[in-house]
Amino acid sequence: MGNNYKCALGESGVRTIKEEGDGATPSGKFLLRQVFYRPDRLIAPKSELPINRIIPTDAWCDDPNHHQYNRLVKKPFKGSHENLWRMDNLYDLLIVVGYNDNPPQPHKGSAIFIHCSTKDYKPTKGCIALNLSDLLIILPKISKNFSLEICSSKNLTN
């Protein structure tokens, strides 16, 4: 895309080997799957990716022992899950990163999103976080075949 954007990554850094709950952002090259947004806070964003409205019953299964692991689920849901409808603004807009999803492997990590950052860019539990205005600039430029490459700073070359 030619521009640099400030972001927050996982509190445990970027790792090649990711495990559920380790706080790391996975390294690798990943397709972006779909977009979710809060319709009570934002108008529908523009994107070639599928766009979904978040509703209060939306959640993401992070239970490695459940058959819906690393999938969108509806509450009430008995397994461990991440609520997509949040009181803070972190999930007002999120992009699902195609990590460990084809098919999901238990304990390899789930719910890896690009989502809104805190004002101070606090590290995430493994996601990538950008401020909302940057997400809204980037999202229309993402094609269906776009691959996101995540690597540690030691693997970067200029």
C-alpha positions as CSV (number, residue, x, y, z in Angstrom):
1,M,0.0,0.0,0.0
2,G,3.0,2.2,0.2
3,N,2.3,3.9,3.5
4,N,3.4,3.2,7.1
5,Y,0.8,2.9,9.9
6,K,1.5,2.7,13.6
7,C,0.1,-0.4,15.1
8,A,0.2,-2.5,18.3
9,L,1.1,-6.2,18.2
10,G,0.8,-9.1,20.7
11,E,2.2,-8.5,24.2
12,S,4.5,-11.4,23.7
13,G,5.8,-10.2,20.4
14,V,5.7,-11.9,17.0
15,R,6.3,-15.7,17.0
16,T,6.6,-18.4,14.4
17,I,5.1,-21.0,16.7
18,K,1.9,-19.7,18.2
19,E,-0.2,-21.3,20.9
20,E,-3.6,-20.5,22.3
21,G,-3.4,-17.8,25.0
22,D,0.4,-17.1,24.6
23,G,-0.2,-13.4,23.8
24,A,1.8,-13.6,20.6
25,T,1.0,-12.3,17.1
26,P,1.6,-15.2,14.6
27,S,4.3,-14.6,11.9
28,G,3.6,-15.7,8.4
29,K,1.6,-14.7,5.3
30,F,-2.2,-14.7,5.7
31,L,-5.2,-13.9,3.6
32,L,-7.8,-11.6,5.2
33,R,-11.2,-13.3,5.4
34,Q,-13.9,-10.9,6.3
35,V,-14.8,-7.6,8.0
36,F,-17.1,-7.1,11.0
37,Y,-18.3,-3.7,12.3
38,R,-20.6,-2.2,14.9
39,P,-23.6,-0.7,13.0
40,D,-24.6,1.4,16.0
41,R,-21.2,3.1,16.0
42,L,-20.1,3.1,12.3
43,I,-21.6,3.2,8.9
44,A,-20.8,0.1,6.8
45,P,-17.2,0.4,5.6
46,K,-16.1,-0.1,2.0
47,S,-14.2,-3.2,1.1
48,E,-13.9,-6.1,-1.4
49,L,-13.9,-8.4,1.6
50,P,-17.3,-9.7,2.9
51,I,-18.8,-7.2,5.3
52,N,-20.8,-8.3,8.4
53,R,-22.7,-6.3,11.0
54,I,-21.8,-7.3,14.6
55,I,-24.8,-8.1,16.7
56,P,-24.9,-8.6,20.5
57,T,-25.0,-12.4,20.2
58,D,-21.8,-12.6,18.0
59,A,-18.8,-14.2,19.6
60,W,-15.6,-16.1,18.4
61,C,-14.8,-19.5,19.9
62,D,-11.4,-19.7,21.5
63,D,-12.0,-23.0,23.2
64,P,-9.4,-25.5,21.7
65,N,-11.5,-28.4,22.8
66,H,-14.6,-27.3,21.1
67,H,-15.5,-28.3,17.5
68,Q,-16.3,-24.6,16.7
69,Y,-12.7,-23.6,17.6
70,N,-11.6,-20.4,15.8
71,R,-15.0,-19.8,14.3
72,L,-17.8,-17.3,14.6
73,V,-20.4,-18.5,17.1
74,K,-23.7,-17.2,18.6
75,K,-24.4,-16.7,22.2
76,P,-25.4,-18.2,24.4
77,F,-22.4,-20.5,23.8
78,K,-21.1,-23.0,26.3
79,G,-17.5,-23.0,25.2
80,S,-14.9,-20.3,25.9
81,H,-15.4,-17.4,23.5
82,E,-14.5,-13.8,22.8
83,N,-17.4,-11.4,22.6
84,L,-17.4,-9.4,19.4
85,W,-20.0,-6.9,20.8
86,R,-17.8,-5.0,23.3
87,M,-18.4,-2.0,25.5
88,D,-15.0,-0.5,24.5
89,N,-14.3,0.5,20.9
90,L,-11.7,-2.2,20.1
91,Y,-14.0,-4.3,17.9
92,D,-16.0,-1.4,16.4
93,L,-14.2,-2.5,13.2
94,L,-12.3,-5.7,12.8
95,I,-10.8,-7.8,10.0
96,V,-10.5,-11.6,10.4
97,V,-7.0,-12.7,9.7
98,G,-6.9,-16.2,8.0
99,Y,-4.7,-17.7,10.6
100,N,-5.2,-21.3,11.8
101,D,-8.6,-21.5,10.0
102,N,-8.3,-24.0,7.2
103,P,-9.0,-26.2,9.1
104,P,-8.4,-24.9,12.7
105,Q,-5.8,-26.9,14.6
106,P,-6.6,-27.1,18.4
107,H,-4.3,-25.0,20.6
108,K,-2.6,-23.3,17.7
109,G,-4.3,-19.9,18.4
110,S,-7.6,-18.3,17.5
111,A,-9.4,-15.0,17.1
112,I,-6.5,-13.3,15.3
113,F,-7.9,-10.0,14.1
114,I,-6.9,-6.6,12.8
115,H,-8.9,-4.3,15.1
116,C,-9.0,-0.8,16.6
117,S,-6.2,0.2,18.9
118,T,-6.4,1.8,22.3
119,K,-5.3,5.5,22.3
120,D,-1.9,4.6,23.6
121,Y,-1.5,1.5,21.4
122,K,-1.5,-0.9,24.3
123,P,-0.2,-4.4,23.2
124,T,-2.8,-6.9,22.2
125,K,-3.4,-10.6,23.2
126,G,-2.1,-11.5,19.7
127,C,-4.0,-9.3,17.3
128,I,-2.9,-6.4,15.2
129,A,-4.4,-3.0,16.3
130,L,-4.5,0.2,14.4
131,N,-6.4,3.4,15.0
132,L,-9.8,3.5,13.5
133,S,-9.1,6.3,11.0
134,D,-6.1,4.3,9.6
135,L,-8.3,1.2,9.4
136,L,-10.9,3.1,7.4
137,I,-8.2,4.4,5.0
138,I,-6.6,0.9,4.5
139,L,-9.8,-1.2,4.3
140,P,-11.0,0.0,0.8
141,K,-7.5,-0.8,-0.6
142,I,-7.6,-4.4,0.4
143,S,-8.5,-6.8,-2.4
144,K,-10.0,-10.3,-1.9
145,N,-6.6,-11.8,-2.7
146,F,-4.5,-9.5,-0.5
147,S,-2.0,-11.3,1.7
148,L,-0.9,-9.8,5.0
149,E,2.7,-10.6,5.9
150,I,3.6,-10.5,9.6
151,C,7.2,-10.8,10.5
152,S,9.4,-9.9,13.5
153,S,11.6,-6.8,13.2
154,K,14.7,-9.0,13.0
155,N,13.4,-10.4,9.7
156,L,12.8,-7.0,8.1
157,T,15.0,-5.6,5.4
158,N,14.7,-1.8,4.9
